[in-house]
């Protein structure tokens, strides 16, 4: 027989054990709830990403053929029905919220990245390789560089597209490669994916590598690296304005002149110094 004191202690121990078990069960339930909440958040984020990707695909990939023969991507791109006085062609260039529309089918196909359509156009008339849009003066190569489509740029250069041609702003294809930076959609995707296993960081690196590859391909075409646009900006001015430090060495290696001044009287070094891009400043000073 247990003494009353021993019985009391045993009951107390059993009660404490029961309380500990209940606390452990409660903790496990809370952990499970937190895991479920995290999974739900992850699913919602993935759904948002899928929706964004779907919207991007619809914007850039869905095409319809118009009566004039131009290919116009989805309803997000607008084609004007009226042609302004003094302009020719089957349509009119328009800078829309989500893309550009050209009067020349070859330029539109290059901008949209439709290699098969461009192949058919060039097969019918090889002169369309360097055709210039009536409104902007863009060539298919410039249009492809505007969009940053590496595959299309390679295709055009492999077929001897002229990289020296300029549009009505005196810009070559190299100017548009130099102007490329992250779009609003890129930043949105990166901000959404950043918390998920650093996927946003890898997406950012991938976009930067794509811009470097695009620049390397265009520079191999012997384009005039010091060509100035209507504002006096060279490719080096533009990459300094956009803090594209990965592109600066590529241009300097091709003897880009860092002493040239634009219409504002600024050299690339002046721009980098004014914007406090110290990494680029050091690159230019070491030239």
C-alpha positions as CSV (number, residue, x, y, z in Angstrom):
1,X,0.0,0.0,0.0
2,X,1.2,3.5,-0.9
3,X,1.4,6.1,1.7
4,X,-1.0,9.1,1.2
5,X,2.0,11.3,0.4
6,X,3.3,8.9,-2.2
7,X,-0.2,8.6,-3.8
8,X,-0.4,12.4,-4.0
9,X,3.0,12.6,-5.7
10,X,2.0,9.9,-8.2
11,X,-1.2,11.7,-9.1
12,X,0.7,15.0,-9.4
13,X,3.2,13.4,-11.7
14,X,0.5,11.8,-13.9
15,X,-1.2,15.2,-14.1
16,X,2.0,16.9,-15.2
17,X,2.7,14.2,-17.8
18,X,-0.9,14.6,-19.1
19,X,-0.4,18.4,-19.3
20,X,2.9,17.9,-21.2
21,X,1.3,15.5,-23.6
22,X,-1.5,18.0,-24.2
23,X,1.0,20.8,-24.7
24,X,3.0,18.7,-27.2
25,X,-0.2,17.9,-29.1
26,X,-1.1,21.6,-29.2
27,X,2.3,22.5,-30.5
28,X,2.1,19.8,-33.2
29,X,-1.3,21.1,-34.2
30,X,0.0,24.7,-34.4
31,X,3.0,23.5,-36.5
32,X,0.6,21.7,-38.8
33,X,-1.6,24.8,-39.1
34,X,1.5,26.9,-39.9
35,X,2.6,24.4,-42.5
36,X,-0.8,24.4,-44.1
37,X,-0.8,28.2,-44.2
38,X,2.6,28.2,-45.8
39,X,1.5,25.7,-48.4
40,X,-1.6,27.7,-49.1
41,X,0.5,30.9,-49.5
42,X,2.9,29.0,-51.8
43,X,0.0,27.7,-53.9
44,X,-1.5,31.2,-54.2
45,X,1.9,32.6,-55.3
46,X,2.3,29.8,-57.8
47,X,-1.2,30.5,-59.1
48,X,-0.4,34.2,-59.5
49,X,2.8,33.3,-61.3
50,X,1.0,31.0,-63.7
51,X,-1.6,33.7,-64.3
52,X,1.2,36.2,-65.1
53,X,2.9,33.7,-67.4
54,X,-0.4,33.0,-69.1
55,X,-1.0,36.7,-69.6
56,X,2.5,37.1,-71.0
57,X,2.0,34.2,-73.4
58,X,-1.4,35.7,-74.5
59,X,0.2,39.1,-75.1
60,X,3.3,37.9,-77.0
61,X,2.1,34.7,-78.6
62,X,-1.5,35.0,-79.7
63,X,-1.6,36.3,-83.2
64,X,-4.3,36.9,-85.8
65,X,-3.9,37.7,-89.5
66,X,-5.5,40.9,-90.7
67,X,-7.0,41.5,-94.0
68,X,-3.9,43.5,-95.1
69,X,-1.6,40.5,-94.3
70,X,0.0,42.0,-91.2
71,X,0.4,39.9,-88.2
72,X,-0.9,41.7,-85.1
73,X,-0.5,40.1,-81.6
74,X,-3.8,39.8,-79.7
75,X,-6.1,42.5,-78.6
76,X,-3.5,44.2,-76.4
77,X,-1.9,45.6,-79.5
78,X,-3.8,48.3,-81.5
79,X,-3.7,48.8,-85.2
80,X,-4.8,52.2,-86.5
81,X,-7.3,52.1,-89.4
82,X,-6.5,55.5,-90.7
83,X,-3.2,56.4,-92.4
84,X,-1.9,59.9,-91.7
85,X,-1.3,62.3,-94.5
86,X,2.1,61.8,-96.0
87,X,2.5,58.2,-94.8
88,X,2.4,55.1,-96.9
89,X,2.0,51.4,-96.2
90,X,-0.8,49.1,-95.1
91,X,-0.8,50.2,-91.5
92,X,0.7,52.6,-89.0
93,X,3.3,52.1,-86.3
94,X,1.9,52.5,-82.8
95,X,3.5,52.3,-79.4
96,X,0.9,50.5,-77.4
97,X,0.9,49.6,-73.7
98,X,2.1,46.1,-74.3
99,X,3.9,46.1,-77.6
100,X,4.5,47.7,-81.0
101,X,2.7,47.5,-84.3
102,X,4.6,48.0,-87.6
103,X,3.4,48.7,-91.1
104,X,5.9,46.2,-92.5
105,X,5.1,42.5,-91.9
106,X,8.8,41.6,-91.8
107,X,9.4,44.1,-88.9
108,X,6.3,42.8,-87.1
109,X,7.3,39.2,-87.4
110,X,10.8,40.0,-86.2
111,X,9.4,42.0,-83.2
112,X,7.0,39.1,-82.4
113,X,9.7,36.5,-82.7
114,X,7.8,34.6,-85.4
115,X,10.7,33.0,-87.2
116,X,8.5,30.8,-89.4
117,X,6.5,33.8,-90.6
118,X,9.6,35.9,-91.3
119,X,11.1,32.9,-93.2
120,X,8.0,32.9,-95.5
121,X,8.2,36.7,-96.0
122,X,12.0,36.5,-96.9
123,X,11.4,33.6,-99.2
124,X,8.8,35.6,-101.1
125,X,11.0,38.7,-101.2
126,X,14.6,38.6,-99.9
127,X,14.7,42.5,-100.0
128,X,12.5,42.4,-96.9
129,X,15.6,41.4,-94.9
130,X,16.5,45.1,-94.5
131,X,13.2,46.7,-95.2
132,X,12.5,49.8,-93.1
133,X,9.2,50.6,-91.5
134,X,7.5,53.7,-93.0
135,X,6.8,55.4,-89.7
136,X,9.9,54.6,-87.5
137,X,12.5,53.5,-90.0
138,X,13.1,50.3,-88.0
139,X,14.5,47.3,-89.8
140,X,13.6,43.7,-88.8
141,X,16.9,43.6,-87.0
142,X,16.2,46.7,-85.0
143,X,12.7,45.5,-84.2
144,X,14.1,42.2,-82.9
145,X,16.6,44.0,-80.8
146,X,13.9,46.2,-79.3
147,X,12.2,43.1,-78.1
148,X,15.4,41.4,-77.0
149,X,14.7,38.3,-79.0
150,X,18.1,36.5,-79.1
151,X,16.9,33.7,-81.4
152,X,15.5,36.2,-84.0
153,X,18.6,38.4,-83.9
154,X,20.8,35.5,-84.6
155,X,18.6,34.4,-87.4
156,X,18.6,37.8,-89.0
157,X,22.4,38.2,-88.6
158,X,23.1,34.7,-90.0
159,X,21.1,35.8,-93.1
160,X,23.4,38.9,-93.4
161,X,21.0,41.6,-92.1
162,X,22.7,45.0,-92.2
163,X,23.5,46.0,-88.6
164,X,24.7,49.5,-89.7
165,X,21.3,50.7,-90.8
166,X,19.7,53.4,-88.6
167,X,16.0,54.3,-88.0
168,X,14.5,57.8,-88.0
169,X,16.1,58.5,-84.6
170,X,19.5,57.6,-86.0
171,X,19.6,54.5,-83.8
172,X,21.2,51.2,-84.8
173,X,20.3,47.8,-83.5
174,X,23.1,48.3,-80.9
175,X,21.3,51.3,-79.4
176,X,18.3,49.2,-78.6
177,X,20.3,46.3,-77.2
178,X,22.0,48.9,-74.9
179,X,18.7,50.4,-73.9
180,X,17.3,47.0,-72.7
181,X,16.6,46.7,-69.0
182,X,14.1,45.0,-66.8
183,X,10.5,45.5,-67.8
184,X,7.7,46.1,-65.3
185,X,6.7,42.5,-65.7
186,X,10.2,41.3,-65.0
187,X,10.3,43.2,-61.8
188,X,6.9,41.9,-60.8
189,X,8.0,38.3,-61.5
190,X,11.2,38.8,-59.5
191,X,9.4,40.4,-56.5
192,X,6.9,37.5,-56.4
193,X,9.5,34.7,-56.9
194,X,12.2,36.2,-54.6
195,X,10.9,34.6,-51.4
196,X,10.6,31.2,-53.1
197,X,14.0,29.5,-52.8
198,X,15.7,32.6,-54.4
199,X,13.9,31.8,-57.7
200,X,13.6,35.6,-58.2
201,X,17.4,36.0,-57.9
202,X,18.0,33.3,-60.5
203,X,15.4,34.9,-62.8
204,X,17.3,38.2,-62.5
205,X,20.6,36.5,-63.4
206,X,19.0,34.8,-66.4
207,X,17.7,38.1,-67.7
208,X,21.1,39.7,-67.3
209,X,22.8,36.8,-69.1
210,X,20.3,37.1,-71.9
211,X,21.2,40.8,-72.4
212,X,24.9,40.0,-72.4
213,X,24.4,37.2,-75.0
214,X,22.3,39.6,-77.1
215,X,25.0,42.3,-77.0
216,X,27.8,39.7,-77.8
217,X,25.8,38.6,-80.9
218,X,25.2,42.1,-82.2
219,X,28.8,43.2,-81.6
220,X,30.1,40.2,-83.7
221,X,28.2,41.8,-86.6
222,X,30.8,44.6,-86.8
223,X,28.2,47.2,-86.0
224,X,29.4,50.8,-85.5
225,X,30.0,50.8,-81.8
226,X,30.3,54.6,-81.6
227,X,27.2,55.5,-83.7
228,X,25.3,58.4,-82.1
229,X,21.5,58.7,-82.1
230,X,19.5,61.9,-82.5
231,X,20.4,62.9,-78.9
232,X,24.1,62.2,-79.5
233,X,24.0,59.1,-77.3
234,X,26.2,56.2,-78.2
235,X,25.6,52.6,-76.9
236,X,28.1,53.4,-74.1
237,X,26.0,56.4,-73.0
238,X,22.9,54.2,-72.9
239,X,24.3,51.4,-70.8
240,X,25.7,53.9,-68.3
241,X,22.3,55.5,-68.0
242,X,20.8,52.1,-67.2
243,X,23.5,50.9,-64.9
244,X,24.2,47.9,-67.1
245,X,27.6,47.1,-65.7
246,X,27.8,43.7,-67.4
247,X,27.5,45.4,-70.9
248,X,30.1,48.1,-70.3
249,X,33.2,45.8,-70.7
250,X,31.8,44.3,-73.9
251,X,31.6,47.8,-75.5
252,X,35.0,48.9,-74.2
253,X,36.5,45.7,-75.5
254,X,35.2,46.8,-79.0
255,X,36.9,50.2,-78.6
256,X,33.8,52.2,-77.6
257,X,34.9,55.8,-77.2
258,X,34.2,56.9,-73.6
259,X,35.2,60.5,-74.5
260,X,32.3,61.2,-76.9
261,X,29.7,63.8,-75.6
262,X,26.0,63.8,-76.3
263,X,23.8,66.8,-76.9
264,X,23.8,67.5,-73.1
265,X,27.6,67.7,-73.2
266,X,28.0,64.5,-71.1
267,X,30.4,61.7,-71.7
268,X,29.5,58.2,-70.5
269,X,31.8,58.8,-67.5
270,X,29.9,62.0,-66.7
271,X,26.7,60.1,-66.7
272,X,28.0,57.3,-64.5
273,X,29.5,59.8,-62.1
274,X,26.3,61.9,-61.9
275,X,24.2,58.8,-61.2
276,X,26.8,57.5,-58.7
277,X,27.3,54.2,-60.5
278,X,30.7,53.7,-58.9
279,X,31.3,50.2,-60.5
280,X,30.9,51.7,-64.0
281,X,32.9,54.8,-63.1
282,X,35.9,52.5,-62.1
283,X,35.6,50.5,-65.4
284,X,35.7,53.7,-67.5
285,X,38.6,55.2,-65.6
286,X,40.6,52.0,-66.0
287,X,40.1,52.1,-69.8
